[in-house]
Every structure is written in C-alpha cells, then in structure tokens.
C-alpha cells in the first residue's frame, strides 16, 4: 500500500512530485491546513499519490472527488457542463489524451469523469475500490434564467455513477450558494465552506461568462466551515 510522506519531509525538500501531465496545476504549501495543496479551476482535474489537499471553488459546476480506498490515491475534477458526445467510450486513453483533457474537453462531465478515473487506475487503482464524493451544482446563475446548469450537472453525475457501478459515499449538492471544497486525497476527508452569493459575485460572473463562451447563443466525512 502506498504511503504519503510527512509534510515535514516536503517542507525540507520541496513539493512532492506531480504525476505526468499535471505540472501546470497551481500547487503550494498551505500553512493553515499544514499540508501541500493543488488548486484546480474549471476544466481541470488533479490526481495525487502523496496525500495532497485538492482545492476548488464551485458555483453551478460540479466536482467529483474520487479515491482508491486501499491505495490512498485520489483526485478531483471540476466540470461546467454535463455532456459532450465526443467523449471516449472507454478508459484506454493515451498519455497525450490525458494531457489534452486538461484543456477544452475536461469542461464536460463525461470527459472529466473518464479522465479522472483513468488517471487513478493508471496509478494502480482498482474500480471496485473507488469511492466517490460529489459537490457543487448550486443554483447561482440567476442571470441566465433558461439554463439549469447546476441541476443538469447533478442529474448527469448521479446517472454516471449508477451506470458505472461506482459507490457514492457523501455529497453536498444543489441549493443556491457557491462552495469552497478542500479534499484530502489520501484519506478522503472533505471540508466545505458555503459562501454567500453577495460576497462572491466574482464566482458567478465567471460562470456566466464561461457559459456564454461555451455556447455562443445560450448562455465519507464532510466538515462545514
């Protein structure tokens, strides 16, 4: 079983080595949580073999946090829209495909889920040992009345887990606020901060702009802190 090295080791020697194709991800030492962390944005995902904390902020987007409970390897994705029909039907993906996923295609849930799971399996994980936690899908895009992005993302990802036979062990989905999610990739622990919409207009404005860019004519432990 893989074991994460101590934080003190990496404070002395630098950040733990990232897996191939994740060198572009923003990684740092978080003194408050006393651990190394990776911050992901929409369209991105990250997998760690070193027990790093993975951080993101979600509005109507959804993040799936998945880990192999025996191996202690886990990761998180962050997707904005549920489905792209161009997604691969299997997990037999090349390294170049994984690299390309960090760009346009990973914005879609069906790509983002495939890439995240595939990356964990490539590290030695087994599908039967995967646990999943889901977050986000808030109704924060009131400015785009015709689109229920959050609800569509939630419906998609729940159906995906059912189809793939994956175990959902915890979730915090829906409602009408953004969330900041801290996911500890080795233990599966999660901390969530529910954010007031009025204080987080940047998140909402980013998502409105993001949706318009995508479509030219249309726009188990959890701590709440």
C-alpha positions as CSV (number, residue, x, y, z in Angstrom):
1,X,0.0,0.0,0.0
2,X,1.4,3.4,-1.0
3,X,2.0,5.8,2.0
4,X,2.3,9.6,1.8
5,X,5.5,11.0,3.2
6,X,5.3,13.5,6.0
7,X,4.7,17.2,5.4
8,X,8.0,18.0,7.2
9,X,9.8,15.9,4.6
10,X,8.4,18.0,1.7
11,X,8.9,21.3,3.6
12,X,12.6,20.4,3.6
13,X,12.8,19.1,0.0
14,X,10.1,20.9,-1.8
15,X,6.7,20.0,-3.3
16,X,6.0,16.3,-3.8
17,X,6.5,15.2,-7.4
18,X,3.4,15.6,-9.5
19,X,2.2,12.9,-11.8
20,X,3.0,13.4,-15.5
21,X,0.8,16.0,-17.3
22,X,-0.1,17.8,-14.1
23,X,2.9,20.2,-13.9
24,X,0.7,23.1,-15.0
25,X,-1.6,22.8,-11.9
26,X,-1.1,25.5,-9.2
27,X,0.5,23.7,-6.2
28,X,1.7,25.2,-2.9
29,X,2.1,24.5,0.8
30,X,-1.0,25.5,2.9
31,X,0.2,26.6,6.4
32,X,-3.3,26.7,7.8
33,X,-4.1,23.1,6.9
34,X,-0.4,22.1,7.3
35,X,-0.3,20.2,4.0
36,X,0.7,20.6,0.4
37,X,-2.2,21.5,-1.9
38,X,-3.3,21.7,-5.5
39,X,-5.8,24.3,-6.7
40,X,-7.9,23.4,-9.7
41,X,-10.0,25.7,-11.9
42,X,-12.9,24.8,-14.3
43,X,-11.9,22.4,-17.0
44,X,-9.1,21.0,-14.8
45,X,-8.5,17.8,-12.7
46,X,-5.7,16.6,-10.5
47,X,-4.7,13.3,-9.0
48,X,-2.2,12.9,-6.2
49,X,-0.2,9.9,-4.9
50,X,1.1,12.0,-1.9
51,X,-2.0,12.8,0.1
52,X,-2.1,16.4,-1.2
53,X,-5.2,18.5,-0.4
54,X,-7.0,19.5,-3.6
55,X,-8.9,22.8,-3.6
56,X,-11.6,24.3,-5.8
57,X,-14.5,26.8,-5.7
58,X,-17.8,25.7,-7.2
59,X,-20.9,27.6,-8.3
60,X,-23.1,25.6,-10.7
61,X,-20.1,23.5,-11.6
62,X,-19.7,20.0,-10.0
63,X,-16.6,18.4,-8.6
64,X,-16.2,14.7,-8.2
65,X,-13.7,13.6,-5.6
66,X,-12.6,10.0,-6.2
67,X,-10.0,7.8,-4.5
68,X,-8.9,4.2,-4.2
69,X,-9.5,3.5,-0.6
70,X,-6.9,0.8,-0.4
71,X,-4.2,2.6,-2.3
72,X,-4.7,6.0,-0.9
73,X,-4.5,7.7,-4.3
74,X,-7.2,10.2,-5.1
75,X,-8.2,13.2,-7.2
76,X,-10.8,15.8,-8.1
77,X,-12.2,17.2,-11.3
78,X,-14.2,20.4,-11.9
79,X,-16.7,20.4,-14.8
80,X,-19.1,23.0,-16.0
81,X,-21.4,21.2,-18.4
82,X,-22.6,17.6,-18.2
83,X,-22.1,16.0,-21.6
84,X,-20.2,16.1,-24.8
85,X,-20.9,13.4,-27.4
86,X,-17.3,13.4,-28.5
87,X,-16.2,11.8,-25.2
88,X,-14.3,8.5,-25.3
89,X,-16.3,5.3,-24.7
90,X,-13.6,3.5,-22.8
91,X,-10.7,4.3,-20.4
92,X,-8.0,3.1,-22.8
93,X,-6.5,6.6,-23.1
94,X,-3.0,7.6,-24.1
95,X,-0.8,10.0,-22.2
96,X,-1.4,12.6,-24.9
97,X,-5.1,12.2,-24.5
98,X,-4.8,12.7,-20.7
99,X,-2.7,15.9,-21.4
100,X,-5.3,17.2,-23.9
101,X,-8.1,16.6,-21.3
102,X,-6.8,19.4,-19.2
103,X,-8.0,21.8,-21.9
104,X,-11.3,22.1,-23.7
105,X,-12.8,18.6,-23.3
106,X,-12.4,18.4,-19.5
107,X,-15.1,21.1,-19.2
108,X,-17.7,18.3,-19.9
109,X,-18.7,15.9,-17.2
110,X,-18.5,12.7,-19.2
111,X,-14.9,13.5,-20.3
112,X,-13.9,14.8,-16.8
113,X,-15.1,11.6,-15.1
114,X,-13.4,9.3,-17.6
115,X,-10.1,11.2,-17.3
116,X,-10.1,11.3,-13.5
117,X,-10.9,7.6,-13.1
118,X,-8.5,6.6,-15.8
119,X,-5.6,8.5,-14.1
120,X,-6.3,6.8,-10.7
121,X,-6.4,3.4,-12.4
122,X,-3.1,4.1,-14.2
123,X,-1.6,4.6,-10.7
124,X,-2.6,1.1,-9.8
125,X,-6.1,1.7,-8.5
126,X,-9.0,-0.7,-9.0
127,X,-12.5,0.2,-9.9
128,X,-14.1,-1.9,-7.2
129,X,-12.0,0.0,-4.6
130,X,-13.1,3.5,-5.7
131,X,-15.3,5.8,-3.5
132,X,-16.9,9.0,-4.8
133,X,-17.9,12.2,-3.2
134,X,-19.8,14.9,-5.1
135,X,-20.0,18.7,-4.5
136,X,-21.5,21.8,-6.2
137,X,-24.3,22.2,-8.6
138,X,-25.6,25.3,-6.9
139,X,-28.3,27.4,-8.5
140,X,-26.2,30.6,-8.8
141,X,-26.7,31.6,-12.4
142,X,-30.0,33.6,-11.9
143,X,-28.9,35.9,-14.7
144,X,-29.4,33.1,-17.2
145,X,-33.0,32.0,-16.4
146,X,-33.3,29.5,-19.2
147,X,-30.5,27.2,-18.1
148,X,-30.5,24.9,-15.1
149,X,-26.8,24.1,-15.3
150,X,-26.4,23.1,-11.7
151,X,-29.3,20.7,-11.8
152,X,-28.2,19.2,-15.2
153,X,-24.8,18.6,-13.8
154,X,-26.2,16.8,-10.7
155,X,-28.5,14.7,-12.7
156,X,-25.7,13.7,-15.1
157,X,-23.1,12.8,-12.5
158,X,-25.6,10.7,-10.4
159,X,-26.6,8.8,-13.5
160,X,-23.0,8.3,-14.5
161,X,-22.2,6.7,-11.1
162,X,-25.2,4.5,-11.4
163,X,-24.3,3.4,-14.9
164,X,-20.6,2.7,-13.9
165,X,-21.5,1.0,-10.7
166,X,-19.5,3.4,-8.6
167,X,-20.1,4.0,-4.9
168,X,-21.3,7.4,-3.8
169,X,-20.4,7.8,-0.1
170,X,-21.0,11.5,0.5
171,X,-22.3,14.6,-1.3
172,X,-23.3,18.3,-0.8
173,X,-25.2,19.3,-3.9
174,X,-27.7,21.9,-5.1
175,X,-29.1,24.8,-3.1
176,X,-28.3,28.4,-4.0
177,X,-24.7,29.2,-3.0
178,X,-21.2,28.6,-4.1
179,X,-18.9,26.3,-2.2
180,X,-15.2,26.1,-1.5
181,X,-14.1,22.5,-1.3
182,X,-11.0,21.1,0.3
183,X,-10.4,17.4,-0.5
184,X,-7.7,15.3,1.2
185,X,-6.8,12.8,-1.5
186,X,-5.4,10.1,0.7
187,X,-8.0,9.9,3.5
188,X,-11.0,11.1,1.5
189,X,-11.8,13.7,4.2
190,X,-13.5,16.9,2.9
191,X,-14.0,20.4,4.3
192,X,-16.6,22.6,2.7
193,X,-17.2,26.4,3.1
194,X,-20.6,27.5,1.9
195,X,-20.2,31.0,0.5
196,X,-22.7,33.9,0.4
197,X,-23.6,34.8,-3.2
198,X,-23.5,38.5,-2.5
199,X,-19.8,38.2,-1.3
200,X,-18.8,36.0,-4.3
201,X,-20.0,37.8,-7.4
202,X,-16.7,37.0,-9.0
203,X,-17.6,33.3,-9.0
204,X,-21.0,34.0,-10.5
205,X,-19.7,36.4,-13.1
206,X,-17.0,34.0,-14.1
207,X,-19.6,31.2,-14.7
208,X,-21.9,33.5,-16.7
209,X,-19.0,34.5,-18.9
210,X,-17.8,30.9,-19.1
211,X,-21.2,29.6,-20.2
212,X,-21.5,32.2,-22.9
213,X,-18.1,31.4,-24.2
214,X,-19.0,27.7,-24.4
215,X,-22.2,28.2,-26.3
216,X,-22.4,31.4,-28.4
217,X,-26.2,31.6,-28.5
218,X,-27.0,30.4,-25.0
219,X,-25.7,31.3,-22.4
220,X,-17.3,9.6,4.0
221,X,-16.6,12.8,6.1
222,X,-17.6,16.3,5.4
223,X,-16.9,19.3,7.6
224,X,-18.9,22.5,7.0
225,X,-16.7,25.6,8.0
